[in-house]
Amino acid sequence: MTIETDRDIIGLMNAGRVVGLALRAMQAAVRPGMTARDGWTAKTRDGKPVASFEHTVVITDDKPLLLTAV
């Protein structure tokens, strides 16, 4: 399941759910729009690199529990 907006998560963040948060950081002001020939490497439209990383989070009754560390 891909969640794109706040509206998509209403009712999904209940205790016991495990979610993956995939984030991207990029050097350019333009949105990513290219994927290299390897089918994996992302770049911005002007050719700058894009870094992707993911966190795994467990939703609990008290507060989210981050399972991954940077």
C-alpha positions as CSV (number, residue, x, y, z in Angstrom):
1,M,0.0,0.0,0.0
2,T,1.3,3.5,-0.8
3,I,0.1,6.4,1.2
4,E,0.4,9.7,-0.5
5,T,-1.6,12.2,1.6
6,D,-2.7,12.7,5.2
7,R,-6.2,11.7,4.2
8,D,-4.9,8.2,3.2
9,I,-3.7,7.4,6.8
10,I,-6.9,8.2,8.7
11,G,-7.9,5.0,10.5
12,L,-4.7,3.1,9.5
13,M,-2.4,4.2,12.4
14,N,-3.7,1.8,15.1
15,A,-1.7,0.0,17.7
16,G,0.3,-3.0,16.4
17,R,0.6,-1.7,12.8
18,V,4.1,-1.7,11.3
19,V,4.8,0.9,8.6
20,G,7.7,1.7,6.4
21,L,8.4,5.4,5.8
22,A,10.4,5.9,2.5
23,L,12.0,9.3,2.3
24,R,14.1,11.1,-0.4
25,A,16.6,13.9,-0.2
26,M,17.9,15.7,-3.3
27,Q,20.3,18.4,-4.1
28,A,18.1,20.2,-6.7
29,A,15.0,22.2,-6.5
30,V,13.2,20.2,-9.1
31,R,11.4,17.0,-8.5
32,P,13.0,13.6,-9.4
33,G,12.1,12.5,-12.8
34,M,14.8,10.2,-14.1
35,T,15.7,6.6,-13.3
36,A,19.1,5.3,-14.6
37,R,19.3,2.4,-16.9
38,D,19.7,0.1,-13.9
39,G,16.1,0.8,-13.1
40,W,16.9,1.7,-9.5
41,T,19.1,4.9,-9.4
42,A,17.0,8.1,-9.2
43,K,18.2,11.5,-10.3
44,T,16.6,14.9,-10.6
45,R,15.6,16.3,-14.0
46,D,18.8,18.3,-14.1
47,G,20.9,15.2,-13.3
48,K,21.7,15.8,-9.6
49,P,21.7,12.7,-7.2
50,V,18.9,11.6,-5.0
51,A,19.3,9.8,-1.7
52,S,16.6,7.4,-0.6
53,F,16.2,5.8,2.9
54,E,13.5,4.1,4.8
55,H,12.5,3.8,8.5
56,T,10.4,1.0,9.9
57,V,8.0,2.1,12.7
58,V,5.6,0.2,15.0
59,I,2.5,2.1,16.1
60,T,1.9,1.5,19.8
61,D,-0.8,2.8,22.2
62,D,1.7,5.4,23.7
63,K,4.0,6.5,20.9
64,P,5.6,5.3,17.7
65,L,8.5,2.9,18.1
66,L,11.3,3.4,15.6
67,L,12.9,0.1,14.6
68,T,15.6,1.5,12.4
69,A,18.5,3.9,13.3
70,V,20.5,6.2,11.2
